[in-house]
Amino acid sequence: MTTRGKILIGLLLVGILYFGINKLIASNTLFKKADTQSVMLNSIELPTATGGNRANIVVPLAPLPGTAPADKGTPLTWEVMAWNSQMAGMLANGGPRSTMGSAAAANGLDMQIVRQDDVSKMQADLVKNALDLQSNPATPGLIVSIMGDGLPGFSAVQTELKKAGTQLQIIPYSVGKSFGEDKLMGPKEWLDNPKTALGKTVACYLRDGDQNIALKWCADNGLKVNPDETTYDPEAVNFMAASDFLVAAEKYILGKPEARTKVVNGKNTGVKVDVVADAVATWTPGDVNIAKQRGGLVNIVSTKDYSNQMPNIMVTTKRWYDAHPKEVMGLMTAFAVAGDQVKSHPEALSRAADIEATVYGDQDKPGAYWLKYYKGVSEADRNGEVVELGGSKAFNFSDNLSLFGLDEGGTNIYAAVYKTFGDVQSKLYPKELPSYVPLNEMLDLKPLQQLQTQYKGKALAPAETQQFAAGDEIRQSVSKRAWNIEFNSGQSSFTPAAERELNQLFNDLVVAGRLKVAVHGHTDNTGDPSRNQQLSEDRAMAVQHWLETKSHSAFPDGRIQVYAHGATEPVASNATPDGKAKNRRVEVVLGN
């Protein structure tokens, strides 16, 4: 080939390369930005960030759902209380009924969300739905949302469901939890001296989540409780029955007295006394009404302190659950998608609040109202006292793995919550709740594990975790209680009888997941003082080690602090065997 021919061929090749590269650049193929990864869950993509530290993952904003009903999918009804923990579920549905572009519709659901604040009506509706499904399997299913700590009491409906040939079944996914919204509000002096609550009366909806907060606070502080709401015990914390959480607040606001019969040491004196609501266990907007309409109460303890107490738990019937595995997975998937959106983007959260306002139907409470108290605020009450109002959290998929103990090295937090409050309620109210349904009879984690398998190896938005600084002292005590944990004589090893007490302590501290734990060791005065000092430290450290070994996720580094007091702080005389036994103790203080 001639030199001239070689030059022409070279120019031709250069031209081809030039125009080819420009075409690639124009089509954004050669230097295209890396696509954001997505995790496919059924028909919905859950977007996640590419690479990076899991804690730094940012979920991209997805298109918000439309407003027109989708008019397709499996029909389903979801009964909810007016409760801010459902923000993720609201966004997932797009409206009171599943809308076009919503995660629920994309997962084959046509769901109607209905407000229902009456727990007994929820129970009756589940029984009716079970009977309707029995005669017509095409009947739309029913799911109801309740406070997770209230499920043991709610499970009393099991008797009627079994008559209908079915039983309760938990949807193994939670859309969120209360985080400050549900609370015990009382006089300010209760904060510094819980014993001033003795002889006082708390208005609440009995045997439900709000009362549980008050009952746990009483137990954590060793306060006697009068379980009979028709009598008055001056040496105990008393309760006043209300038909719902708003009426409980109203009883304090109006201050109307109720006649009671006085009891002393469990014996009826025949003396009549008038009692008023000195405190209230309620939730938003009950707490807001108290602050704005009367004031005078502060937050004694709330689900911001007992941060694991109140997940939003959805229950249905086993009859519907077993017949609709695809819908169960679709529901969980839709909630997972929406959970990340609500947690990550103000636009998504605001839209969810607007949907919530429509569902709840309060004309004077627009979306901005629910949004404000979802986030939680500190406001001055009518008397100028600043109080915390509201506060909830939405859950994403990782939060659910943590809740049900499916994360690496995790603890089934909900199992601890369920047992803790089931035991409290059945002990105080044996007639109303002689027993409660074992959790394993209602909870099937296989669908959640199946989704976990689909997620495996993908970058997921992380669960929220509580960080504790090792050097930080407890500044505000929530509770102080002596535990009868038995040790072998003169040693820091536990007796076999200690196991039950340790397990109860474990569950109680898991419920109060946000609070720091101070373990104080004490001895009687037998023996050498320096030896007693060391023994008290060894015993407190033994409790710390037992808790951290049982669950490092529930007791991360820095949460537990140990203090040794030897025989320097007796609570009884060391002159008697009984007094010495009381002084050999471990005290647990919870606080912020």
PEPE-V96094 format. One record per helix or strand of 2 or more residues. SS is the DSSP state (a for helix, b for strand). FROM is the first residue (numbers start at 1). TO is the last residue. Records with the same first field share a line. If there is no record, write none. Layout:
BEGIN
SS: FROM-TO, FROM-TO
END
This chain:
BEGIN
a: 3-26, 54-56, 84-93, 103-106, 119-135, 148-163, 189-192, 194-197, 209-220, 245-254, 286-293, 318-323, 325-344, 346-360, 367-375, 397-403, 413-428, 439-441, 446-455, 498-511, 529-550, 577-583
b: 38-41, 44-47, 74-80, 109-115, 141-147, 168-170, 176-178, 183-186, 201-204, 231-233, 237-241, 258-264, 267-275, 279-282, 298-302, 311-317, 377-380, 386-389, 392-394, 477-483, 516-522, 560-564, 585-591
END
